[in-house]
Amino acid sequence: MKKKSESLARMLPALMLCLFCLIPSAYADIGPKPEVTITVVNAPEGELYLDLLTEGPAREDPYPNSNGECDPAILDNLRSLEGDGWVLAYTTGAANRNPVFGDVRPGENGSWRFSYTGLPETFRVAAATADEAQAMEVPYTRDFVSNIVYDWQANTVRDATPAPLRFLARLAATLIPTLIIEGAILWLFGFREKRSWLVFLAVNTVTQAGLHLVTGAALAQAGWHFLNYFLTIVLQELVIWGAEAAAYAFLFRERSRARRVGYAFAANIASFVLGYFPLHLLRGFLVRL
C-alpha cells in the first residue's frame, strides 16, 4: 500500500502537466467576465426595452448598440431616462468605462443579459415601452455574477435566489466533488482512523468556504473554460494547499508527518485538475442562482 500511494503521488504532477497541454488555444481576452441576468415581472403590455443606468459622463461617440432592428420610439423613451450624470451603459456607454455586451431586447428565454468588462458594479435598471419609461431610484450593487428580478410595478429589484441559499448551493458544487476526489486519495494514502476523516471533513469545509468568500460568484463563471478556471483559483489553491498541509501535519495522528504533507499535495493537485469538470457541467445552474 505504501509503494502504491508513493507511486500515485509521483504520477499526479505529471498527470496535471499532461492535462494542461490539452488546454485549447487561449484567446487574448479569455479571463472571467462579470455578468448580470435580469428577469422582469409584472411587465406592462407591449414590447419592453431594458438597459442599465450608470454614473459617469456619456461618450462623445455613443455606441451603435440598439440601432438596427430596434424600435426608434421605444429607444427614444429609454434614452429620455438619461440625465443628472446617469447614462445608459449599453445603449450609450460611459466615457470612463469599457463596452457592455447585451441587448435592450429580451433573449429567447425572456430575460435580459449584460456582461463584459464595462458592466457597471452599481446601476439602476431602466426600462421603457412605446408609451412610458421608468428607472429605479435606488441603485443596485451586483456580484461578479448576478441573477436579479425587476418588478416593473414596484420599480425595484431583488435577487432571484436569497444570498445565503446561493452561497450554500455554490459551496456544495465544489465541496462535494472535492470530498469525493480527496477522500479517495486519503484512503489510498492509508489513512483509516476516524479522527483523520473528521479532520479531513472539517478542513475541507473551511477551506472551500474560504475559497468562495474570496472568489465570490467568479468561481461559477470560471467553469466556462479551463483557462478561466485556472486563472480564477490558482493563487487561492496554493494558499489552500499550504493551509491544508499544515493542518494535516499537526492534526492527523497516524502515518508520518511527511506522508501527511505529501497527501495534502497529491489531493489538492487532483481536486484542482479534476474539479473543473463538475464545475463546468454545473456552470449553467450556478450562474442562474
C-alpha positions in Angstrom: 0.0 0.0 0.0 2.8 2.4 0.8 4.5 1.8 -2.5 1.2 2.3 -4.4 0.5 5.6 -2.6 4.0 6.9 -3.2 3.8 6.0 -6.8 0.4 7.8 -7.1 1.9 10.9 -5.5 4.7 10.9 -8.1 2.3 10.4 -11.0 -0.1 13.2 -10.1 2.1 16.2 -11.1 2.9 14.5 -14.4 -0.9 14.0 -15.0 -1.6 17.6 -14.3 1.1 18.7 -16.8 -0.4 16.5 -19.4 -3.9 17.9 -18.9 -2.5 21.5 -19.1 -1.1 20.6 -22.5 -4.6 19.7 -23.7 -6.0 23.1 -22.8 -7.4 24.7 -26.0 -5.6 27.7 -27.5 -6.3 30.7 -25.4 -7.6 34.0 -26.8 -6.2 37.2 -25.5 -9.5 38.1 -23.9 -10.3 34.9 -22.1 -10.4 36.0 -18.4 -13.6 35.7 -16.4 -16.2 38.4 -17.2 -18.9 39.8 -14.9 -22.5 39.3 -15.9 -26.0 40.2 -14.8 -29.2 38.5 -15.9 -32.5 40.3 -15.4 -36.0 38.8 -15.4 -38.9 41.2 -15.4 -42.2 40.5 -13.5 -45.4 42.5 -13.6 -44.4 43.8 -17.0 -46.6 46.3 -18.9 -48.3 45.5 -22.2 -46.3 45.8 -25.4 -42.7 45.5 -26.2 -40.2 46.3 -23.4 -36.6 47.5 -23.8 -34.3 47.5 -20.8 -30.8 48.9 -20.1 -28.6 49.8 -17.1 -28.1 53.4 -16.0 -24.6 54.0 -14.7 -23.0 57.2 -13.3 -20.4 58.9 -15.5 -20.0 61.2 -18.5 -21.6 59.9 -21.7 -19.3 59.0 -24.6 -19.0 61.6 -27.3 -19.5 58.9 -29.9 -22.3 56.7 -28.4 -22.1 53.0 -29.1 -24.1 51.9 -32.1 -25.7 49.3 -29.9 -29.5 49.1 -30.0 -29.7 50.6 -33.5 -30.6 48.3 -36.4 -33.9 46.4 -35.8 -34.9 48.2 -32.6 -38.0 50.4 -32.5 -36.8 54.1 -32.6 -39.8 55.3 -30.5 -39.0 52.9 -27.6 -35.3 53.7 -27.8 -36.1 57.4 -27.5 -38.2 56.7 -24.4 -35.4 54.7 -23.0 -32.8 57.4 -23.7 -35.1 60.0 -22.1 -34.2 58.4 -18.7 -30.6 59.7 -19.0 -29.5 62.8 -17.2 -28.1 64.1 -13.9 -24.9 62.3 -14.5 -26.5 58.9 -15.4 -26.1 57.3 -18.9 -27.3 54.0 -20.4 -24.4 51.6 -20.1 -25.3 49.5 -23.1 -27.1 51.9 -25.4 -24.9 55.0 -25.0 -21.9 53.9 -22.9 -20.0 55.9 -20.3 -16.8 57.6 -21.4 -14.9 56.2 -18.4 -15.9 52.6 -19.0 -15.3 49.7 -21.4 -18.2 48.4 -23.5 -21.1 46.3 -22.3 -22.4 43.4 -24.2 -26.0 42.5 -24.3 -29.3 43.7 -25.9 -32.1 46.1 -24.9 -34.5 43.4 -26.1 -35.0 40.1 -24.1 -33.4 36.9 -25.1 -35.2 33.8 -26.2 -35.8 32.8 -22.6 -37.5 36.2 -21.9 -34.6 37.6 -19.8 -32.0 40.3 -20.4 -28.3 39.5 -20.0 -25.5 42.1 -19.9 -21.8 41.3 -19.5 -18.2 42.2 -20.2 -15.6 44.4 -18.5 -17.6 47.6 -18.8 -20.6 46.2 -16.8 -21.1 48.7 -14.0 -20.9 47.4 -10.5 -23.6 49.7 -9.3 -26.5 50.6 -11.6 -30.2 51.5 -11.9 -32.4 49.3 -14.1 -34.1 51.4 -16.8 -37.0 50.1 -18.9 -39.3 51.6 -21.5 -42.2 50.8 -23.8 -43.6 52.9 -26.6 -45.8 54.7 -24.1 -43.8 55.0 -20.9 -40.4 54.8 -19.3 -39.1 54.5 -15.8 -35.9 53.8 -13.9 -35.2 52.6 -10.4 -34.4 55.4 -7.9 -32.3 53.2 -5.6 -29.1 51.8 -7.3 -28.4 48.1 -7.1 -24.8 46.7 -6.5 -24.2 43.4 -8.2 -22.0 40.4 -7.5 -19.5 39.2 -10.1 -22.3 37.1 -11.5 -25.9 38.2 -10.5 -29.3 37.0 -11.4 -32.0 39.5 -10.4 -35.7 40.1 -10.8 -37.0 43.5 -11.7 -40.6 44.3 -10.7 -42.0 46.8 -13.2 -44.9 47.9 -11.0 -42.9 48.3 -7.8 -39.8 49.6 -9.8 -37.5 47.6 -7.6 -35.1 44.6 -7.9 -34.4 41.6 -5.8 -32.0 38.7 -6.0 -33.5 35.7 -7.8 -32.1 33.5 -5.1 -31.6 34.7 -1.5 -27.9 35.3 -0.8 -27.4 32.6 1.9 -29.0 29.9 -0.2 -27.0 31.0 -3.3 -23.8 30.7 -1.2 -24.6 27.2 0.1 -25.5 26.0 -3.4 -22.3 27.2 -4.9 -20.3 25.8 -1.9 -21.9 22.4 -2.4 -21.0 22.5 -6.1 -17.2 22.5 -5.2 -17.2 20.9 -1.8 -18.9 17.6 -2.7 -16.6 16.8 -5.7 -13.6 17.8 -3.5 -14.6 15.5 -0.8 -15.1 12.6 -3.2 -11.7 13.2 -5.0 -9.6 13.9 -2.0 -11.4 11.3 0.1 -10.4 8.6 -2.4 -6.8 9.7 -2.2 -6.9 9.9 1.6 -7.9 6.2 1.5 -5.1 5.4 -1.0 -2.6 7.0 1.2 -3.6 4.6 4.0 -5.4 6.9 6.4 -8.1 4.9 8.2 -8.6 6.5 11.7 -11.9 8.2 12.4 -10.1 11.3 13.7 -8.3 11.6 10.3 -11.6 11.6 8.4 -13.2 14.1 10.7 -10.2 16.4 10.4 -10.4 15.9 6.6 -14.1 16.8 6.5 -13.7 19.9 8.7 -10.6 21.3 7.0 -12.1 20.9 3.5 -15.3 22.6 4.6 -13.4 25.6 6.0 -11.1 25.9 3.0 -13.8 25.6 0.4 -16.0 28.2 2.2 -13.0 30.5 2.3 -12.4 29.9 -1.5 -16.0 31.0 -2.2 -15.7 34.0 0.1 -12.6 35.2 -1.8 -13.6 34.4 -5.3 -17.4 35.1 -4.9 -19.5 34.3 -7.9 -16.5 34.4 -10.2 -15.9 30.8 -9.4 -19.2 29.8 -11.1 -18.2 31.8 -14.2 -14.8 30.1 -14.2 -16.4 26.9 -15.3 -16.8 28.2 -18.8 -13.2 27.4 -19.8 -10.3 25.6 -18.1 -8.0 28.6 -18.5 -10.7 30.8 -16.9 -10.8 28.2 -14.1 -7.0 28.2 -13.8 -6.7 32.0 -13.7 -9.5 32.4 -11.2 -8.4 30.0 -8.4 -4.7 29.0 -9.0 -3.4 31.5 -6.4 -6.1 30.6 -3.9 -5.4 26.9 -4.5 -1.7 27.5 -3.5 -2.9 29.1 -0.2 -5.3 26.2 0.4 -2.6 23.7 -0.2 -0.4 25.4 2.4 -3.2 25.6 4.9 -4.3 22.0 4.5 -0.7 20.7 4.6 -0.1 22.5 7.9 -3.5 21.3 9.3 -3.0 17.7 8.3 0.7 17.7 9.5 -0.4 18.8 13.0 -3.9 17.3 13.4 -3.5 13.8 11.9 -2.2 11.3 14.3 -1.5 8.4 12.0 1.3 8.0 9.5 4.4 10.1 9.3 4.3 13.9 9.0 6.0 13.7 5.6 3.2 11.4 4.4 0.5 13.8 5.7 2.1 16.7 3.8 2.5 14.5 0.7 -1.2 13.6 0.9 -2.2 17.3 1.0 -0.1 18.0 -2.1 -1.4 15.0 -4.1 -5.0 15.6 -3.0 -5.0 19.2 -3.9 -3.4 18.6 -7.3 -6.0 16.0 -8.1 -9.0 18.1 -6.9 -7.7 21.2 -8.7 -7.5 19.4 -12.1 -10.5 17.1 -11.8 -12.7 19.6 -10.0 -13.0 21.6 -13.2 -15.2 19.0 -14.8 -18.2 19.1 -12.3 -17.9 22.9 -12.1 -18.1 23.1 -15.9 -21.2 20.9 -16.0 -22.9 22.8 -13.3 -22.0 26.3 -14.6 -25.4 26.9 -16.2 -27.1 26.2 -13.0 -24.7 28.2 -10.8 -24.9 31.4 -12.9 -28.7 31.3 -12.7 -28.8 31.4 -8.9 
